[in-house]
Amino acid sequence: MAARKRFQVMSLTEAAASRVQEIMDGAASRPFGLRVGVKNGGCAGMSYTMEMAEAAAPADEVIEDKGVRILIDPKAVLFLLGTEMDFKADKLSSGFVFQNPNQTSACGCGESVAITPASPEALAGAA
């Protein structure tokens, strides 16, 4: 029986993959991957989190995209479903940005967001 292809929870742009690779290459010890998630907090209710990970947790969703390994906690999967991570740089700032179809709003400072988890009901309502 052929293996069923799984839906990729998150993707990276070339700019994001390149920047993550630069950060990992500059680390004192080579990390296993980049852990991306969400946490409660901020004026809009949630914020994105990122940290280098030495290993995957048993239930992590592991994504390989453009040569970069991303780890997603199972509690964050529904909040990040369909998200594209990008890296933007201009004269005044640089940083990772998330194009998340589940994000419903963001605060003025850009540090926190409101995210509704993906669900079959939400998908049926969008049709």
N, C-alpha and C positions, 0 to 999 in steps of 0.2 A: 504494500500500500504506500502510495506517495505521501510525503510529508505535506501538510497543509501550510501554506504561506501565512504568516502572522502579520497583522496590521502593525505598522511602525508607529508607535505612540508619538514620537517627536522626530523632527529632522533639523539639520543644520545647514545654513548657507555656507558657501565656500569661505566667506570672510570669518564666520564664527568658527568653523573647523580649523582654519589657519591660526586664529588667535588662541584657541584652546591648545592646539599643538605647540605653539610657542611657549605658553605658560607651563605646560607639562614638561617640555624639553628643558626649561629653566629651573625646574624643581630639584631640590637636593637629592631626593630619591625618586625614581620614576614611579608615578602613581598608576594604579590599575585603570582609573578612569575618572570622569567628572560626574559627581552626584548632583542631579538637578531635582528640585522639589518645590513645594510651596509650604508656607507656614502662616498661621494666624497672626495678625498684627498690622499695625499701620492704620491710617485714617480711613482707607477704603476697605479694610478687612483682611487682606492677605498680601503676602509678598513672595516673590520668587527667591529661592535659595540656590546657591552653588558652592560646592566644596570639592577638593580633591579627595579621592577615595583610594585607600590602599587595597581594598578587596570588595567584592560584591556581597551583599547580604543574601541569604538564601532565597528570599521572595522578590528581590529586585528585578525589575524589567531592564534587561541589558540591550542597548541599541548600539550598533556599529554603523556610523555614517561618515563618509569621507575620511576614513582613517582614524576617527576619534571614537572612543568608547564612552557612552553616556549611561549612567545608572539612574533609574527612577524608582523611588519607593512605591510599593503597591498602593499606598494611600493617596499618592499624588497622581496616579495614572489618569483617572477620570477628569482631573482638573487640567491636565496637560495634553489630552488627546487631540491630535491634529495641530499641535504647536510647532512653529518654525522659530528656531533660535538664530539670531543674526548678531553681527558685531558692527557697530557704527562708530565712526570717529570724525570729529569736525574740529574747528579751531579752538573751541572752548571745552570740549569734553569727549570722552570715549567710553564705550561700555557695551555690554550685551543687552539686546532688546528681544522681547518675545512677541511674536505675532500669534496670538492665541485666540482661536474662534470661540472659546468658552469665556473669555474676559468680557464682562459687561460694562465696566467703568474703571477709571483710574483716578487717583488723587492728583491734585495740581502739581505736587513736587515730583511725581513720577516714581516714588518709592513703593507705593502699595497699589493694589488692584482689587477689584471685585471679580470673582470667578465663580461661575455656576458649573458644577460638574456635568459632564456629558451624560445623558441618559437616553434610553429608548423613547421616553415620552417627549423629551426635548427635540429629538430628531424627527419624530412623527409630527410635532407641531410646526416644524420648519418646512415640511413638505407642502 
